[in-house]
Amino acid sequence: MARFTRIEVAIKMKETGMVPVFYHKDIEVCKKVLQACYEGGVRVFEFTNRGDFANEVFAELNKYAAAQTPEMILGIGSVVDAGTTSLYIQSGANFVVSPVLNAEMARVCNRRKIAWSPGCGSLTEISYAEELGAEVVKIFPATQVGGPAFVKGIKGPFPWTSIMPTGGVEPTEENLKAWFDAGVHCVGMGSKLFVKDADGNIDYKGLSHKVSQTIDLIKTLRAK
């Protein structure tokens, strides 16, 4: 059962402004990444369903989050069907993110009052997603569907829409300024956020620092 309501998820996404997107098959690596992000100020984290037995890793990670990072809202991403949605909800997913718009997934999430963010690439898809109950819609791949200009275009006729771009978002002032000036609710960030050492391993201290810097940068950009 989810520890956080869908309203709490949407509010916290807005407050922190960013959602790290991450997958690794090693649960110990996942725990260290989650802890590093938590220490850096992250409170919403998307684990992605991208490998064999990912659901088992997620279930263990969610138990760890509840015990060691109690304010962290852990959700699942890269889910494309209703069956997989149910599987992760059973493991306590607090929100479900998809690269596609699937109405059956919406129905499963709504029955359990779980936050659902589908991937959209047009105003028609966004409108349909909101009709199905999506509070925050994901645009994906964000750069390819039009980038910040697309968001700005959507916010004209649909000023109420809450958008989370994922794909092509970078933790730089230039990139983030463009997205937040366009009016995004928050941003999803993957590989460009995760600092690695000379051997290609994740630098956990560096990650924590990078996350903290990025959250501070978002706060500064919003204040201007």
QUIZI-V450103 format. One record per helix or strand of 3 or more residues. SS is the DSSP state (2 for helix, 1 for strand). FROM is the first residue (numbers start at 1). TO is the last residue. If there is no record, write none. Layout:
# QUIZI-V450103
[[SS & FROM & TO] [SS & FROM & TO]]
This chain:
# QUIZI-V450103
[[2 & 6 & 16] [1 & 18 & 22] [2 & 27 & 40] [1 & 44 & 48] [2 & 54 & 68] [1 & 73 & 77] [2 & 82 & 90] [1 & 95 & 97] [2 & 103 & 111] [1 & 115 & 117] [2 & 123 & 131] [1 & 136 & 139] [2 & 147 & 157] [1 & 162 & 166] [2 & 173 & 182] [1 & 186 & 189] [2 & 191 & 193] [2 & 204 & 223]]
